[in-house]
Amino acid sequence: MNVFQKFIDSRILGVLLFTVSGLAVAQSTPPATIDAAMVQSTRGIAGELLGQLGQKLKAAMSTEGPVAAVSVCKEAAPAIAHQLSNANDAKVTRVGTRVRNQKMGIPNAWQKEALTQFETRLSQGEKATDIEYWQVADNGHGKNELRYAKAIAVQPQCLSCHGPAQDIAAPLAEKLRIEYPNDQATGYSVGQLRGAVVITRPLP
């Protein structure tokens, strides 16, 4: 290889390295640049949202039934997400593969990417409880942010509100129609991807 060819190859390699370094690469494990404390706290935030909401839904279902649980979910989920966002200097929400709550359920570009990855990984046999998405990216203002998503799969108890439309009891279907006139989140089966908890946090 002559000197000129070596020079050209080195220039090409430099361009490739520069290009890759400028991209936000998503991965299924925490980036090495994120310290263990932030990894743990980010996972903890997601678990807190799912845990608090799950408790409220379980209580409503056991005392008043699924019709009451619809209102609990509509009001409690945004409230819990808002509280966790404020407490952790983060943006915390849930997004869905099919949207029910138009105020908090519509995924943006990176969240759609996460959901697409989750669908693929579920189809390959991974457990939903193990599926995560991590990304460090520019926030559009010259600073880095951590983007995290945690998969949510459909459980048997979810089917009363999210199963096939023809199987949803009439009073519950009417409640869903009133609360969510543009509801798309039915027709699921157990094990399918329902959506994700998504968290965005600023980085130093």
N, C-alpha and C positions, 0 to 999 in steps of 0.2 A: 504494500500500500504506500503510495507516494505522499509527500508532505501536504500537497494540496488536498488530496482525498481525506487525510486525517483532519485537516482544518475544516473541511465541509462537514464531516461526520460530527466533529465536536460542536459546530454551530447548530446542527440539527438537534443533537442531544440537549444542548442548552435551551433551545426553544421548547422542546418537549418537557423538560423539567420545569421551566417557567410556567408553561401552560397547565401542567398537572398541579403545581403548587398553588395556582390561582383558583382551582376548582374546589367546591365544597363537596367532599366525598362522604357519602353516607355509609355507615357500617352497622353490623348487628351487635357489636361489642363496644364498650366505652372507648373513646379515643385516648391514646396514651397521654395526651396533653392535658386531660381533665383529671384533677386530683381525686383521690378516693372519697374524700368527704363530700364533694359535690355530686359524685356518682351516687353515693348512698342517699344523700338528701333528695336528689331528683327522683330516684326510685321510690323514696318514702312519700313524696308528694303525690305521686300517682296512686300509690297504695292507699293513702289517706282519702283521696277523692272516691275511689272505688269502695273503700270500707265504710265511710260515712254514708254514702248514698245507698249502699246495700243494706245497711241497718235500717235506714228510714223506709226503704221500700218493703223490707221484710216486715217491719212493724205495721205498716199500712195494710199490706196484704193479709196479715194474720188477724187484724181487728176489723177492717172495713172492706177488704176485698180489692180486686184489681181495678175497679172503677175509681176508687179513692186514690190508688197508687199512681194513676195517671197524673193527677194534679200534684201529688207529692214530687214526682219525678220532674215535672215541668218547673216547679218552683225551687225545689231543693238543689237540683244539680247545678244551675247557674249560681245559686247562693254559695254553695260549698266551693265551687271553682273560684268565685270572686274572693272569698275569704282566704283561700290558699294562695291566690295570686298576690294579694296584699301582704300576707305574712311572709312570703318568700321572695319578694322582688322578682316575680315571674309572671308569665301569662299562662294560665292553666285552663284547659277546656276539654271537652270531648267532641270528637267528630265521628260521623257515621259513613258507612259505605252506601247507605240509603238514608236520606235526611228526614228526620221527624221534626226536630226543633230548629227552625230556620235561624233563630237568634244565636245558636252556639254549635250547630251540628255540621256546618258546611266547611269541608276541608279546603285549605289553600293549596298552592302548588307543591310545597314540600310534604305536606300532610297527605296529599293524594299519592305522592311517590311512596311514602311509608305504607299506606294501605295497600298499594299494588304489590309491594314487597311482601307484606304480611300474607296476602292471598296466596302468593306463590309458595311461601314457606309452609303455610298450613297444608297446602296440597301435596307438599313433599313429606309430610308426616311430622313436622315439628309441633310441639305442644304450644298452644296459645299462651300459656303462662310463662313460657320461656322466650317469647318473641318480643324483641325490642328493636328500636331504630335510634341511632345516634348520629348527629351531624354537628360540626362546627362550621359556621358560615358567617359571612359579612351581613350585618343587619341593614345594610343600605345607607348607613351613616358613617361608615369607616370604622366600625367597631365589631368585634366578633360576638356571636351569641351561640349558645348551646341549644340545639333542637333535639327533643326526645319524644318518642312515641311508644306506648305500651298497648299491645293488641288486646282487644276485648272480643271474646267469642260468645256465641249464643248458647245459653244454658237452658235446661228444660223449663225452668220457671219463667224464662223470658218469652216463651211461646204464647202465653195468654194474651200478650199485647203485640208481639212481633211475628207470630206464626202466620200461616196462610189466612188471607182475609176472610175466606168462607168459614173458617173455623173459629173466628173471634166472636164471642157472645154478643148479641144485639145491643144490650145496654152499654157494654164496653166499646163496641164499634161506634156507637153514637157519641160517647164521651170523647173518643179519639177524634172524631170528625169535628166536634165543637172546639176542642183544645188545639188541634193541629189540622186545620183545613187543607193544608198542602202536604199531608203526611205521605211519605214514600216507604216508610220503614216496616213493611209487613212482607210476608212470604218467605221468612227465614226458616231454616231448620237447625236442629241442635248441632253445634260444632262449627257452623259457618262463622266467618268473620263479621261481627256486628259493627266494629269501628275501633277507635283507639282513644286513650287518654293522651293528650299532647301538651307538652310543656316547652316553653321558650324562656331561656334565662340569659341575661347579659353576662359576658365574661370580662375579666379584668383586661 
